[in-house]
Amino acid sequence: MQYRTDQERLLDTIGIGVNKALGPKGSKLIAPSASSIGPFYAITIIEDTVFGSMTDCNIVGLDTTTVFVAGITIMGSFPQVTLTSGKVLAYKL
């Protein structure tokens, strides 16, 4: 690839770094009653979901009655995830 400017070179370097950091670890589909050990950096809600627990996560105020609707993605640090209901796709860190 031939760069026209230093800015293009920098943007390409940043893009490569982001892909290396977030892309290659994969993801895991999590269903109720199956505890999954991460760490995970993001969780996409596939079906309306209630979390049973999120051990040592960095989200303040999360409780076990909150319903997360399908289609949203939450970002954070999730060492372990357990669901009461629903399905999620957790992205490995």
DSSP file (Angstrom, degrees, kcal/mol; ACC not computed):
  #  RESIDUE AA STRUCTURE BP1 BP2  ACC     N-H-->O    O-->H-N    N-H-->O    O-->H-N    TCO  KAPPA ALPHA  PHI   PSI    X-CA   Y-CA   Z-CA
    1    1 A M              0   0    0      0, 0.0     2,-0.5     0, 0.0     0, 0.0   0.000 360.0 360.0 360.0 135.1    0.0    0.0    0.0
    2    2 A Q        -     0   0    0      2,-0.0     2,-0.3     7,-0.0     0, 0.0  -0.894 360.0-146.5-104.8 125.7    1.3    3.4   -0.9
    3    3 A Y        -     0   0    0     -2,-0.5     3,-0.1     1,-0.1     4,-0.0  -0.678  12.5-166.4 -91.5 141.5    0.6    6.3    1.5
    4    4 A R  S    S+     0   0    0     -2,-0.3     2,-0.3     1,-0.2    -1,-0.1   0.766  74.6  18.2 -92.0 -30.7    0.0    9.8    0.3
    5    5 A T  S  > S-     0   0    0      1,-0.1     4,-1.5     0, 0.0    -1,-0.2  -0.899  73.6-114.5-137.6 164.4    0.3   11.4    3.8
    6    6 A D  H  > S+     0   0    0     -2,-0.3     4,-2.5     1,-0.2     5,-0.2   0.826 116.2  61.0 -64.9 -31.6    1.7   10.8    7.3
    7    7 A Q  H  > S+     0   0    0      2,-0.2     4,-2.7     1,-0.2    -1,-0.2   0.907 102.4  49.7 -63.6 -41.8   -2.0   10.9    8.4
    8    8 A E  H  > S+     0   0    0      2,-0.2     4,-2.2     1,-0.2    -1,-0.2   0.906 110.9  50.2 -62.1 -41.2   -2.9    7.9    6.2
    9    9 A R  H  X S+     0   0    0     -4,-1.5     4,-2.1     2,-0.2    -2,-0.2   0.921 112.1  47.6 -62.6 -44.4    0.1    6.0    7.6
   10   10 A L  H  X S+     0   0    0     -4,-2.5     4,-2.5     2,-0.2    -2,-0.2   0.921 111.3  50.0 -63.5 -45.8   -1.0    6.8   11.2
   11   11 A L  H  X S+     0   0    0     -4,-2.7     4,-2.4     1,-0.2    -1,-0.2   0.884 110.8  50.0 -62.1 -38.9   -4.6    5.8   10.6
   12   12 A D  H  X S+     0   0    0     -4,-2.2     4,-2.3     2,-0.2    -1,-0.2   0.909 110.4  49.9 -65.4 -41.7   -3.6    2.5    9.0
   13   13 A T  H  X S+     0   0    0     -4,-2.1     4,-2.1     2,-0.2    -2,-0.2   0.902 111.3  49.0 -63.1 -42.0   -1.3    1.8   12.0
   14   14 A I  H  X S+     0   0    0     -4,-2.5     4,-2.4     2,-0.2    -2,-0.2   0.926 110.6  50.9 -63.1 -45.1   -4.1    2.5   14.4
   15   15 A G  H  X S+     0   0    0     -4,-2.4     4,-2.2     1,-0.2    -2,-0.2   0.899 109.7  49.5 -60.3 -42.4   -6.5    0.3   12.5
   16   16 A I  H  X S+     0   0    0     -4,-2.3     4,-2.1     1,-0.2    -1,-0.2   0.910 111.3  50.2 -63.5 -42.2   -4.1   -2.6   12.5
   17   17 A G  H  X S+     0   0    0     -4,-2.1     4,-2.1     2,-0.2    -2,-0.2   0.902 110.1  49.2 -63.4 -42.4   -3.5   -2.2   16.3
   18   18 A V  H  X S+     0   0    0     -4,-2.4     4,-2.4     2,-0.2     5,-0.4   0.923 110.9  50.3 -63.8 -44.6   -7.3   -2.2   17.0
   19   19 A N  H  X S+     0   0    0     -4,-2.2     4,-2.0     1,-0.2    -1,-0.2   0.894 111.8  47.9 -61.6 -40.3   -7.8   -5.3   14.9
   20   20 A K  H  < S+     0   0    0     -4,-2.1    -1,-0.2     1,-0.2    -2,-0.2   0.884 115.0  46.0 -66.8 -38.0   -5.0   -7.1   16.7
   21   21 A A  H  < S+     0   0    0     -4,-2.1    -2,-0.2    -5,-0.2    -1,-0.2   0.863 128.7  19.7 -74.3 -36.9   -6.3   -6.1   20.1
   22   22 A L  H  < S+     0   0    0     -4,-2.4     4,-0.2    -5,-0.2    -3,-0.2   0.684 115.1  59.1-110.3 -21.5  -10.0   -6.9   19.6
   23   23 A G  S >< S+     0   0    0     -4,-2.0     3,-0.9    -5,-0.4    -3,-0.2   0.921  89.8  54.6 -83.9 -45.8  -10.4   -9.3   16.8
   24   24 A P  T 3  S+     0   0    0      0, 0.0    -1,-0.2     0, 0.0    -4,-0.1   0.568  89.1  72.4 -79.4  -8.4   -8.6  -12.6   17.1
   25   25 A K  T 3  S-     0   0    0     67,-0.3    68,-0.1     1,-0.2    -2,-0.1   0.732  85.2-150.5 -81.2 -21.0   -9.9  -13.9   20.5
   26   26 A G    <   -     0   0    0     -3,-0.9    66,-2.0    -4,-0.2     2,-0.3  -0.375  10.8 -90.5  88.3-166.1  -13.4  -14.8   19.3
   27   27 A S  E     -A   91   0A   0     64,-0.3     2,-0.4    -2,-0.1    64,-0.2  -0.898  20.8-137.6-145.3 170.2  -16.7  -14.9   21.1
   28   28 A K  E     -A   90   0A   0     62,-2.6    62,-3.0    -2,-0.3     2,-0.5  -0.996  13.8-134.5-139.4 130.8  -18.9  -17.2   23.1
   29   29 A L  E     -A   89   0A   0     -2,-0.4     2,-0.4    60,-0.2    60,-0.2  -0.739  27.8-162.4 -82.5 125.6  -22.7  -17.8   23.0
   30   30 A I  E     -A   88   0A   0     58,-2.9    58,-2.1    -2,-0.5     3,-0.1  -0.940   9.3-176.1-117.6 131.4  -23.9  -17.9   26.6
   31   31 A A    >   -     0   0    0     -2,-0.4     3,-1.4    56,-0.2    52,-0.4  -0.710  41.7 -66.3-116.1 168.7  -27.3  -19.4   27.7
   32   32 A P  T 3  S+     0   0    0      0, 0.0    52,-0.2     0, 0.0    -1,-0.2  -0.138 114.8  16.1 -57.5 151.4  -29.0  -19.5   31.1
   33   33 A S  T 3  S+     0   0    0     50,-1.9     2,-0.7     1,-0.1    51,-0.1   0.437  97.1 108.7  67.5   3.1  -27.5  -21.6   33.9
   34   34 A A    <   -     0   0    0     -3,-1.4     2,-0.2    49,-0.1    49,-0.2  -0.897  61.0-149.3-111.7 104.2  -24.2  -21.9   32.2
   35   35 A S        -     0   0    0     -2,-0.7     2,-0.5    47,-0.1    47,-0.2  -0.517  13.0-158.9 -70.9 134.9  -21.5  -19.9   33.9
   36   36 A S  E     -B   81   0A   0     45,-2.6    45,-2.5    -2,-0.2     2,-0.5  -0.970   6.8-147.1-122.9 125.4  -18.9  -18.6   31.5
   37   37 A I  E     +B   80   0A   0     -2,-0.5    43,-0.3    43,-0.2    41,-0.0  -0.787  38.8 137.6 -92.8 127.9  -15.5  -17.5   32.6
   38   38 A G  E     -     0   0A   0     41,-3.6     2,-0.1    -2,-0.5    -1,-0.1   0.471  63.4-134.1 -86.4-134.7  -14.0  -14.7   30.5
   39   39 A P  E     +     0   0A   0      0, 0.0    54,-2.8     0, 0.0     2,-0.3   0.364  48.4 175.7 -81.0 149.8  -12.5  -12.3   30.5
   40   40 A F  E     -BC  78  92A   0     38,-1.9    38,-2.5    52,-0.3    52,-0.2  -0.913  24.5-165.3-119.7 148.5  -14.9  -10.6   28.1
   41   41 A Y  E    S+     0   0A   0     50,-2.4    35,-2.2    -2,-0.3     2,-0.3   0.572  75.5  16.9-108.5 -13.4  -14.8   -7.0   26.9
   42   42 A A  E     -BC  75  91A   0     49,-0.8    49,-2.8    33,-0.2     2,-0.4  -0.989  58.5-155.8-155.9 152.2  -18.3   -6.7   25.4
   43   43 A I  E     -BC  74  90A   0     31,-2.4    31,-2.7    -2,-0.3     2,-0.5  -0.989   6.6-158.3-134.6 124.2  -21.6   -8.5   25.5
   44   44 A T  E     -BC  73  89A   0     45,-2.9    45,-2.8    -2,-0.4     2,-0.6  -0.893  21.2-130.3-101.3 129.8  -24.3   -8.3   22.8
   45   45 A I  E     + C   0  88A   0     27,-2.9    26,-3.0    -2,-0.5    43,-0.2  -0.694  27.7 175.7 -83.0 118.6  -27.8   -9.2   23.9
   46   46 A I  E    S+     0   0A   0     41,-2.3     2,-0.3    -2,-0.6    42,-0.2   0.866  73.5  13.9 -89.3 -44.1  -29.3  -11.8   21.5
   47   47 A E  E    S- C   0  87A   0     40,-1.9    40,-0.6    23,-0.1    -1,-0.3  -0.934 108.9 -72.8-126.0 152.5  -32.6  -12.4   23.4
   48   48 A D  E     -     0   0A   0     -2,-0.3     2,-0.4    38,-0.1    21,-0.2  -0.214  68.2-161.5 -45.5 130.2  -34.0  -10.2   26.2
   49   49 A T  E     -D   68   0A   0     19,-2.9    19,-3.1    37,-0.2     2,-0.4  -0.931  31.2-165.9-132.9 142.0  -31.7  -11.1   29.1
   50   50 A V  E     -DC  67  85A   0     35,-1.6    34,-3.3    -2,-0.4    35,-1.6  -0.999  27.8-135.4-119.4 126.8  -31.5  -11.0   32.9
   51   51 A F  E     - C   0  83A   0     15,-0.5    32,-0.3    -2,-0.4     3,-0.1  -0.657  10.0-161.3 -83.7 133.8  -28.0  -11.6   34.3
   52   52 A G  E    S-     0   0A   0     30,-2.4     2,-0.3    -2,-0.4    31,-0.2   0.896  74.8 -23.1 -76.3 -43.6  -27.7  -13.9   37.3
   53   53 A S  E     - C   0  82A   0     29,-1.7    29,-2.5    10,-0.1    -1,-0.4  -0.972  43.3-159.0-162.5 154.8  -24.3  -12.5   38.2
   54   54 A M  E >   - C   0  81A   0     -2,-0.3     3,-1.6    27,-0.2    27,-0.2  -0.777  30.2-143.5-135.6  89.4  -21.4  -10.7   36.7
   55   55 A T  E 3  S- C   0  80A   0     25,-0.6    25,-0.8    -2,-0.3    -2,-0.0  -0.331  75.5 -13.2 -61.8 125.4  -18.5  -11.4   39.1
   56   56 A D  T 3  S+     0   0    0      1,-0.2    -1,-0.3    23,-0.1     2,-0.1   0.736  90.1 159.8  57.6  28.8  -16.1   -8.5   39.4
   57   57 A C    <   -     0   0    0     -3,-1.6    21,-0.2    21,-0.1    -1,-0.2  -0.403  45.2-128.6 -76.7 161.7  -17.6   -6.5   36.5
   58   58 A N  S    S+     0   0    0     19,-1.0     2,-0.6    -2,-0.1    -1,-0.1  -0.007  70.6 113.0-103.0  30.0  -16.9   -2.8   36.3
   59   59 A I    >   -     0   0    0     18,-0.2     3,-0.8     3,-0.0     2,-0.3  -0.910  60.3-140.8-102.8 120.4  -20.6   -1.7   35.8
   60   60 A V  T 3  S+     0   0    0     -2,-0.6    -2,-0.1     1,-0.2     0, 0.0  -0.599  78.9  15.7 -81.7 135.9  -21.9    0.2   38.8
   61   61 A G  T 3  S+     0   0    0     -2,-0.3     2,-0.4     1,-0.3    -1,-0.2   0.538  79.5 150.4  85.4   7.4  -25.5   -0.4   39.8
   62   62 A L    <   +     0   0    0     -3,-0.8    -1,-0.3    -8,-0.1     2,-0.3  -0.583  19.6 176.3 -73.9 128.9  -26.1   -3.6   37.9
   63   63 A D    >   -     0   0    0     -2,-0.4     3,-0.7   -10,-0.1   -12,-0.3  -0.783  43.1-105.8-127.3 176.3  -28.6   -5.9   39.7
   64   64 A T  T 3  S+     0   0    0     -2,-0.3    -2,-0.1     1,-0.2   -11,-0.0   0.224 111.7  59.3 -89.6  15.6  -30.3   -9.2   39.0
   65   65 A T  T 3  S+     0   0    0      2,-0.0     2,-0.3   -15,-0.0    -1,-0.2   0.485  75.1 110.0-114.7  -8.6  -33.6   -7.7   38.1
   66   66 A T    <   -     0   0    0     -3,-0.7     2,-0.6   -15,-0.1   -15,-0.5  -0.515  58.6-147.1 -72.0 129.1  -32.6   -5.5   35.2
   67   67 A V  E     -D   50   0A   0     -2,-0.3     2,-0.5   -17,-0.1   -17,-0.2  -0.880   6.4-157.3 -99.0 120.6  -33.8   -6.7   31.8
   68   68 A F  E     -D   49   0A   0    -19,-3.1   -19,-2.9    -2,-0.6     2,-0.1  -0.867  19.6-132.6 -95.8 124.8  -31.5   -6.0   28.9
   69   69 A V    >   -     0   0    0     -2,-0.5     3,-1.3   -21,-0.2   -24,-0.2  -0.436  28.0 -90.6 -82.3 152.0  -33.3   -5.9   25.6
   70   70 A A  T 3  S+     0   0    0      1,-0.2   -24,-0.2    -2,-0.1    -1,-0.1  -0.244 105.5  36.4 -58.4 141.8  -32.2   -7.8   22.5
   71   71 A G  T 3  S+     0   0    0    -26,-3.0    -1,-0.2     1,-0.4     2,-0.2   0.232  86.7 110.4 102.8 -13.0  -29.9   -5.8   20.2
   72   72 A I    <   -     0   0    0     -3,-1.3   -27,-2.9   -27,-0.1     2,-0.4  -0.612  51.6-149.8 -94.6 158.4  -27.9   -3.8   22.6
   73   73 A T  E     -B   44   0A   0    -29,-0.2     2,-0.4    -2,-0.2   -29,-0.2  -0.993   6.4-158.5-124.2 131.1  -24.2   -4.2   23.3
   74   74 A I  E     -B   43   0A   0    -31,-2.7   -31,-2.4    -2,-0.4     2,-0.3  -0.916   8.1-151.5-110.2 137.0  -22.7   -3.4   26.7
   75   75 A M  E     +B   42   0A   0     -2,-0.4     2,-0.3   -33,-0.2   -33,-0.2  -0.780  41.8  91.7-105.3 148.5  -19.0   -2.7   27.0
   76   76 A G  E    S-     0   0A   0    -35,-2.2     2,-0.5    -2,-0.3   -19,-0.0  -0.988  76.3 -58.3 164.9-161.8  -16.9   -3.3   30.1
   77   77 A S  E     +     0   0A   0     -2,-0.3   -19,-1.0   -38,-0.0   -36,-0.2  -0.972  47.0 177.1-116.7 116.9  -14.7   -5.8   31.9
   78   78 A F  E     +B   40   0A   0    -38,-2.5   -38,-1.9    -2,-0.5     3,-0.1  -0.847  12.1 174.0-126.6  93.2  -16.5   -9.1   32.6
   79   79 A P  E    S+     0   0A   0      0, 0.0   -41,-3.6     0, 0.0     2,-0.3   0.861  77.5   8.1 -67.2 -34.8  -14.4  -11.8   34.2
   80   80 A Q  E     -BC  37  55A   0    -25,-0.8   -25,-0.6   -43,-0.3     2,-0.4  -0.993  67.3-165.2-149.8 140.9  -17.4  -14.2   34.6
   81   81 A V  E     +BC  36  54A   0    -45,-2.5   -45,-2.6    -2,-0.3     2,-0.4  -0.991   7.1 178.2-133.1 134.0  -21.0  -14.1   33.4
   82   82 A T  E     - C   0  53A   0    -29,-2.5   -30,-2.4    -2,-0.4   -29,-1.7  -0.999  16.0-149.8-131.5 137.2  -24.1  -16.1   34.5
   83   83 A L  E     - C   0  51A   0    -52,-0.4   -50,-1.9    -2,-0.4   -32,-0.3  -0.824  18.3-167.6-107.4 145.1  -27.6  -15.6   33.0
   84   84 A T  E    S-     0   0A   0    -34,-3.3     2,-0.3     1,-0.4   -33,-0.2   0.776  83.1  -8.8 -88.6 -38.3  -31.0  -16.1   34.6
   85   85 A S  E    S+ C   0  50A   0    -35,-1.6   -35,-1.6   -38,-0.1    -1,-0.4  -0.982 104.0  33.9-153.8 160.7  -32.7  -15.8   31.2
   86   86 A G  E    S-     0   0A   0     -2,-0.3     2,-0.3   -37,-0.2   -37,-0.2  -0.367  72.4 -87.1  93.6-171.7  -32.0  -14.9   27.6
   87   87 A K  E     - C   0  47A   0    -40,-0.6   -41,-2.3   -56,-0.2   -40,-1.9  -0.995  36.0-176.2-141.8 142.9  -28.9  -15.4   25.4
   88   88 A V  E     -AC  30  45A   0    -58,-2.1   -58,-2.9    -2,-0.3     2,-0.6  -0.934  24.2-134.7-135.3 159.3  -25.9  -13.3   24.9
   89   89 A L  E     -AC  29  44A   0    -45,-2.8   -45,-2.9    -2,-0.3     2,-0.4  -0.974  26.0-160.8-114.0 115.5  -22.8  -13.3   22.7
   90   90 A A  E     -AC  28  43A   0    -62,-3.0   -62,-2.6    -2,-0.6     2,-0.6  -0.837   9.6-139.7-103.3 132.0  -19.7  -12.4   24.8
   91   91 A Y  E     -AC  27  42A   0    -49,-2.8   -50,-2.4    -2,-0.4   -49,-0.8  -0.801  21.7-126.3 -96.7 122.3  -16.6  -11.2   23.1
   92   92 A K  E       C   0  40A   0    -66,-2.0   -52,-0.3    -2,-0.6   -67,-0.3  -0.354 360.0 360.0 -71.9 142.1  -13.3  -12.6   24.6
   93   93 A L              0   0    0    -54,-2.8   -53,-0.2   -68,-0.1    -1,-0.1   0.385 360.0 360.0 -95.1 360.0  -10.6  -10.3   25.7
